[in-house]
Amino acid sequence: MAVTERGEATRPAAGAPPRSAAAVAATRMLALGRAEATLMSRNKTALYLALLMPVFMVWAMRSATAKIDIAKTGMSVNETTITGAFGFVLIFAVYQNLSGAFVARREELVLKRLRTSEASDPEILAGSALPAVGLALAQCVVLLVAGAAWLHLRIPARPDLLIAGFVLGVVLFVALAAVTATGAKTAESSQLLSMPLLLLSVAGSGMVVPLTVMPDVVGDICKLLPMTPVVELMRGGWLGTLGLAETLGYLGTALAWVVLAVFAVRRWFRWESRR
């Protein structure tokens, strides 16, 4: 069966060849994604926030980074700024955007109705997240093109690490958005609940201030933050600055956060309205 944009199940036409379970699940998630994209396009405030806030933060970050002595990091100001901007894209386009969207759909009983269809819980959450993930992917591609074409940065040295960092970051922050939505009663309050992680990530995940210019103890602690391995993997993937031990360490930290966040979603995510 397929799923319409309203979450209703439809049967395939008579005589149609049977499809695999993966293909059916993908069809359902794409249908949910189209419906969520329509709703996102109508919420101009959330859309502009997801599109413009990363741009504003990159500009502000470049001004702040230019005042820091980053010579010993081996990176230029442009390299630090553009690679750190990946973190802002994930925070605003994925994390903050989806935390509000999940609350709104829950309070409107959309999620409850979807659970009565054939779509599984992971399919509902993943399908609802598709527009935000697509928006984040598009912004990251723009950063890559702008960095190479206009700022004359080197081409990505390890595309595999760049892609791994993005995929892990998307899964992690979709899950963290669902966890944040669990404690929020309204879409507006979800923005307040997301602020601690946002501020902690900006201050300590190497997005603005590289970890290598921090005091050793502070840098070691900041390596354990959720955003840090994602930023470092994407930065290392572009600039080729990570050794094998560092790569494995950041991959392990990111995977640990993903497992923890997914467990929290499965254990505590609310599908019923809090009213």
C-alpha positions in Angstrom: 0.0 0.0 0.0 1.0 3.6 -0.5 0.1 6.6 1.7 -1.5 9.8 0.5 -0.4 13.3 1.8 -3.2 13.1 4.3 -1.7 9.9 5.7 -4.4 7.7 4.2 -3.5 4.2 2.9 -4.3 3.4 -0.8 -4.1 0.0 -2.4 -2.1 -0.5 -5.6 -3.9 -1.0 -8.9 -5.0 -4.5 -9.8 -2.4 -6.5 -11.6 0.5 -4.3 -10.4 3.7 -6.2 -9.5 4.3 -6.6 -5.8 6.8 -4.2 -4.3 9.4 -4.8 -1.6 8.9 -3.7 1.9 11.7 -1.1 1.6 10.1 0.4 -1.5 6.7 0.6 0.2 8.3 2.2 3.2 10.1 4.7 1.0 6.9 5.6 -0.8 5.2 6.3 2.6 8.0 8.4 3.8 8.1 10.4 0.6 4.4 11.0 0.8 4.8 12.2 4.4 7.7 14.4 3.3 5.6 16.1 0.6 2.9 16.8 3.1 5.4 18.2 5.6 7.0 20.3 2.9 3.7 21.9 2.1 3.1 22.7 5.7 6.7 24.1 6.1 6.2 26.4 3.1 3.1 27.9 4.7 5.0 28.6 8.0 7.1 31.6 6.7 8.6 32.4 10.1 10.1 28.9 10.5 11.2 28.8 6.9 13.0 32.1 7.0 14.6 31.1 10.3 15.9 27.9 8.8 17.2 29.7 5.7 18.5 33.0 7.0 19.8 32.3 10.5 22.7 30.1 9.3 23.7 32.9 6.9 23.6 35.5 9.6 25.5 33.3 12.1 28.2 32.6 9.5 28.7 36.3 9.0 28.8 36.9 12.8 31.1 33.9 13.3 33.6 35.2 10.7 33.8 38.5 12.5 34.4 36.7 15.8 36.9 34.2 14.3 39.0 36.9 12.7 39.8 38.2 16.2 41.2 34.9 17.4 44.7 33.7 16.8 44.1 30.5 14.9 47.5 30.3 13.2 48.4 27.1 15.2 45.3 25.4 13.9 46.6 25.2 10.4 43.4 26.7 9.1 42.5 30.1 7.6 39.7 32.3 8.9 37.6 31.3 5.8 38.3 27.6 6.3 37.3 27.8 9.9 34.2 29.8 9.2 32.8 27.8 6.3 33.4 24.4 7.9 32.0 25.6 11.2 28.9 26.8 9.2 27.9 23.1 8.7 27.0 23.0 12.4 24.8 26.1 12.1 22.9 24.5 9.2 22.2 21.4 11.3 21.2 23.4 14.3 18.7 25.7 12.6 17.5 23.8 9.5 17.2 20.5 11.3 17.2 20.7 15.1 15.3 23.9 15.8 13.0 23.6 12.8 12.0 20.0 13.6 11.6 20.4 17.3 8.9 23.0 16.7 7.3 20.9 13.8 7.1 17.8 15.9 5.3 19.6 18.7 2.9 21.3 16.3 2.0 18.0 14.5 1.6 16.3 17.9 -0.7 19.0 19.3 -2.7 19.0 16.0 -3.2 15.2 16.5 -1.5 14.6 13.1 1.0 12.2 14.6 -1.7 10.3 16.4 -3.7 9.9 13.2 -0.6 8.8 11.3 0.0 6.0 13.8 -3.3 4.5 12.8 -2.0 4.0 9.2 0.4 1.4 8.1 3.4 3.7 8.6 5.7 2.6 11.4 6.9 5.1 14.0 10.4 5.5 12.5 8.7 6.1 9.1 6.5 8.8 10.5 9.4 10.7 12.1 11.8 10.2 9.2 9.1 11.2 6.6 8.3 14.3 8.6 12.0 15.2 8.8 12.6 14.8 5.0 12.0 18.5 4.0 14.2 19.8 6.8 17.0 17.3 5.9 16.7 18.3 2.2 16.9 22.0 3.2 20.1 21.3 5.2 21.6 19.2 2.4 21.0 22.1 -0.1 22.6 24.6 2.3 25.6 22.4 2.8 26.0 22.0 -1.0 25.8 25.8 -1.3 28.6 26.2 1.3 30.8 23.7 -0.6 30.3 25.5 -3.9 30.7 29.0 -2.3 33.8 27.9 -0.5 35.5 26.5 -3.5 34.4 29.0 -6.1 34.4 32.3 -4.2 36.7 31.8 -1.2 39.1 29.6 -3.2 39.2 26.9 -0.5 40.7 23.5 -1.3 38.3 20.8 -2.7 37.2 18.2 -0.1 40.1 15.9 0.7 38.0 13.2 2.3 34.4 13.3 0.8 33.7 10.0 2.7 34.2 11.7 6.1 32.3 14.8 5.0 29.3 12.6 4.0 29.6 10.5 7.2 29.6 13.6 9.3 26.5 15.0 7.6 24.6 11.7 7.8 25.4 11.2 11.5 24.6 14.8 12.2 21.2 14.5 10.5 20.2 11.3 12.3 21.4 12.8 15.6 19.7 16.1 15.4 16.4 14.6 14.1 16.4 12.4 17.1 17.4 15.3 19.5 14.6 17.4 18.0 12.1 14.6 18.8 13.6 14.4 22.4 13.2 18.2 22.8 9.7 18.1 21.5 8.8 15.6 24.2 9.2 18.2 26.9 7.5 21.1 25.1 3.8 21.9 25.2 3.8 24.3 22.3 6.0 25.0 19.2 7.1 28.3 20.8 8.2 26.6 24.0 10.2 24.1 22.0 12.4 26.9 20.8 13.2 27.8 24.4 14.0 24.2 25.2 16.4 24.0 22.3 18.4 27.0 23.4 20.7 25.3 25.9 22.0 22.8 23.3 22.2 25.5 20.7 24.3 27.8 22.9 26.5 24.9 24.2 27.2 23.8 20.6 28.0 27.3 19.4 30.3 28.0 22.4 32.0 24.6 22.7 31.8 22.5 19.6 34.5 24.1 17.5 32.1 25.9 15.3 33.4 29.4 16.2 36.5 28.7 18.3 38.5 25.7 17.1 39.2 23.1 19.8 42.9 23.4 19.4 43.0 27.0 20.6 41.0 26.1 23.8 42.8 25.1 27.0 43.6 21.4 26.9 41.1 20.4 29.7 38.3 22.5 28.1 39.0 21.1 24.7 38.9 17.5 25.9 35.5 18.1 27.6 34.1 19.9 24.5 35.1 16.9 22.3 32.3 15.0 24.1 29.5 17.4 23.1 26.9 16.1 20.6 27.8 18.6 17.9 31.6 18.4 18.2 32.2 15.0 16.4 29.8 16.1 13.6 31.6 19.4 13.0 35.1 17.8 13.3 34.2 15.0 10.9 32.9 17.4 8.3 35.7 19.8 8.8 38.3 17.0 8.6 36.6 15.6 5.5 36.9 18.9 3.7 40.4 19.9 4.9 41.9 16.5 5.4 43.2 17.3 8.9 42.1 14.2 10.7 44.3 11.2 11.4 43.0 7.6 11.8 42.8 7.7 15.6 41.0 11.1 15.6 38.6 9.9 12.9 37.7 6.7 14.9 37.3 8.7 18.1 34.9 11.2 16.5 33.0 8.4 14.7 32.6 6.5 18.0 31.5 9.6 19.9 28.9 10.5 17.2 27.6 6.9 17.1 27.3 6.9 20.9 25.2 10.1 20.8 23.0 8.7 18.0 22.3 5.5 20.0 21.5 7.5 23.1 19.2 9.9 21.3 17.4 7.1 19.4 16.9 5.3 22.7 15.5 8.4 24.3 13.0 8.9 21.4 11.8 5.3 21.6 11.5 5.5 25.4 10.0 8.9 25.9 8.6 10.5 22.7 5.0 11.6 23.1 2.6 10.9 20.3 -0.5 12.2 22.2 -1.3 15.8 22.8 -0.2 17.3 26.1 -3.4 19.3 26.4 
